[in-house]
Every structure is written in C-alpha cells, then in structure tokens.
Amino acid sequence: MRTLGALLLLVGIVGFFYCSSQMSGLAPIPEGTSLGDYIHTDAGRFELGRYLALVSALIGGLLSMFPKGR
C-alpha cells in the first residue's frame, strides 16, 4: 500500500502542476457557470482535473503515512 500511496502522491502532484500550467493560457470561466457546464469549456476541464489531482495526492499521502490502517 505504501508504494501505491507514493504513486498516487506523485501522479497527483504532477497532474496538479500540469493542469495549472495549462489553465494559465486559457480564457477564464464565465461567472455564474454551473458545475455541470464546466466540462464544456477547456478551462473548466483543467480546473476539475486540478481538483481531481489534488484529491489523488491527498489519498496517496494518507496511504503512504498509514499503509496498514491505524
């Protein structure tokens, strides 16, 4: 589990920085856009990808610190 956690942590960190760098060149998401419409814009896809990468990194960090439970 520790190896899987380290892999998730690495993928999450790299994915977060990749999505952040891709978002810098895109137009911002218009105000009032609902979450369901985020995936229809490129900036929205990268922003959701950034959040997914962050969740992946957090789960990976927890699996690395606590590989066998409590």
DRENDOTI-580152 format. One record per residue: x, y, z of N, C-alpha, C in turn; residue in one letter; residue number from 1. Coordinates in pm, whole numbers. Each point is the difference from the previous one (the first is absolute). Last residue first. Example, Ala and Ser with C-alpha at 12.3 -4.5 7.8 and 13.67 -1.06 7.14 Angstrom:
2
<pt <1285 -225 708> <82 119 6> <-77 109 73> 's' 2>
<pt <29 -572 -7> <-89 119 0> <90 120 0> 'a' 1>
end
This chain:
70
<pt <-485 199 1100> <43 70 121> <102 -81 68> 'r' 70>
<pt <-13 -107 -501> <-110 47 83> <53 73 121> 'g' 69>
<pt <297 -167 -325> <-73 -115 50> <-119 40 86> 'k' 68>
<pt <301 322 -218> <-18 -106 -99> <-85 -117 49> 'p' 67>
<pt <97 527 103> <-68 -106 75> <-28 -119 -93> 'f' 66>
<pt <247 375 -163> <22 15 143> <-59 -115 82> 'm' 65>
<pt <-60 20 -474> <145 -8 28> <28 6 149> 's' 64>
<pt <-442 56 -160> <42 -139 -17> <149 -18 28> 'l' 63>
<pt <-177 438 8> <-55 -79 110> <43 -145 -10> 'l' 62>
<pt <121 288 -351> <70 36 123> <-49 -80 119> 'g' 61>
<pt <-226 -52 -410> <133 -59 -5> <82 31 123> 'g' 60>
<pt <-417 208 -49> <-19 -143 28> <135 -72 -2> 'i' 59>
<pt <9 451 -120> <-36 -14 142> <-21 -147 38> 'l' 58>
<pt <82 108 -453> <121 21 80> <-31 -15 149> 'a' 57>
<pt <-362 -24 -301> <89 -115 -19> <126 13 86> 's' 56>
<pt <-293 364 -17> <-59 -109 79> <86 -126 -10> 'v' 55>
<pt <127 362 -266> <21 33 140> <-57 -109 90> 'l' 54>
<pt <-74 -30 -461> <140 -28 30> <31 29 146> 'a' 53>
<pt <-426 111 -160> <15 -146 6> <144 -39 33> 'l' 52>
<pt <-91 456 -71> <-59 -47 126> <10 -151 14> 'y' 51>
<pt <147 188 -402> <87 46 109> <-54 -46 135> 'r' 50>
<pt <-257 -77 -385> <115 -90 5> <96 37 111> 'g' 49>
<pt <-361 287 -86> <-47 -123 63> <112 -104 9> 'l' 48>
<pt <103 390 -229> <-23 32 141> <-52 -122 76> 'e' 47>
<pt <62 -29 -467> <128 2 71> <-16 35 148> 'f' 46>
<pt <-385 3 -274> <55 -136 5> <132 -3 77> 'r' 45>
<pt <-198 420 -84> <-75 -77 99> <52 -142 14> 'g' 44>
<pt <174 281 -336> <45 45 131> <-70 -77 112> 'a' 43>
<pt <-136 -77 -445> <134 -55 25> <50 38 138> 'd' 42>
<pt <-529 -54 -91> <107 94 -33> <134 -64 32> 't' 41>
<pt <-408 -227 85> <-19 46 -137> <106 101 -43> 'h' 40>
<pt <-57 -197 444> <69 -90 -92> <-16 41 -145> 'i' 39>
<pt <-219 238 361> <146 16 4> <70 -85 -104> 'y' 38>
<pt <-483 21 119> <47 61 -124> <151 19 -3> 'd' 37>
<pt <-233 -176 382> <-30 -88 -111> <50 52 -134> 'g' 36>
<pt <26 259 402> <100 -107 -4> <-23 -97 -116> 'l' 35>
<pt <-162 510 -58> <-27 -110 93> <103 -111 -16> 's' 34>
<pt <47 545 -83> <-1 -129 -69> <-24 -111 102> 't' 33>
<pt <55 488 82> <-132 -60 1> <-9 -132 -75> 'g' 32>
<pt <390 327 -142> <-70 1 129> <-137 -64 -15> 'e' 31>
<pt <401 -144 -338> <-94 108 27> <-67 -14 136> 'p' 30>
<pt <500 -173 -110> <-136 -53 -6> <-97 114 32> 'i' 29>
<pt <490 99 -227> <-65 -38 126> <-144 -48 -22> 'p' 28>
<pt <394 -68 -371> <-90 106 46> <-68 -45 130> 'a' 27>
<pt <488 -199 -120> <-139 -6 -45> <-81 117 55> 'l' 26>
<pt <474 -126 95> <-14 50 -136> <-143 4 -51> 'g' 25>
<pt <129 -170 437> <51 137 -8> <-17 60 -139> 's' 24>
<pt <-108 -461 126> <-105 99 25> <49 142 -19> 'm' 23>
<pt <296 -376 -27> <-86 6 -117> <-109 106 16> 'q' 22>
<pt <292 -90 361> <74 64 -108> <-85 11 -126> 's' 21>
<pt <-181 -226 372> <17 142 30> <74 72 -112> 's' 20>
<pt <-50 -468 -25> <-127 68 -24> <10 149 29> 'c' 19>
<pt <381 -260 93> <-29 -3 -144> <-129 76 -30> 'y' 18>
<pt <124 -63 450> <83 101 -64> <-23 4 -152> 'f' 17>
<pt <-231 -329 247> <-40 132 47> <80 108 -71> 'f' 16>
<pt <115 -451 -77> <-125 37 -65> <-48 139 39> 'g' 15>
<pt <379 -185 215> <31 30 -140> <-126 45 -74> 'v' 14>
<pt <-57 -141 444> <81 123 -4> <30 39 -144> 'i' 13>
<pt <-231 -408 71> <-80 115 39> <75 131 -8> 'g' 12>
<pt <223 -410 -78> <-92 29 -110> <-84 124 32> 'v' 11>
<pt <282 -159 341> <79 52 -111> <-90 40 -118> 'l' 10>
<pt <-201 -212 369> <52 130 39> <76 66 -114> 'l' 9>
<pt <-147 -442 -55> <-112 93 -4> <44 142 36> 'l' 8>
<pt <322 -339 43> <-34 19 -141> <-116 99 -15> 'l' 7>
<pt <123 -133 432> <104 86 -57> <-28 29 -147> 'a' 6>
<pt <-287 -301 219> <-15 134 53> <102 96 -57> 'g' 5>
<pt <36 -454 -106> <-117 57 -67> <-23 143 48> 'l' 4>
<pt <332 -240 219> <42 29 -137> <-114 63 -80> 't' 3>
<pt <-86 -148 438> <87 117 5> <46 39 -140> 'r' 2>
<pt <-255 -391 76> <-81 119 0> <86 126 0> 'm' 1>
end
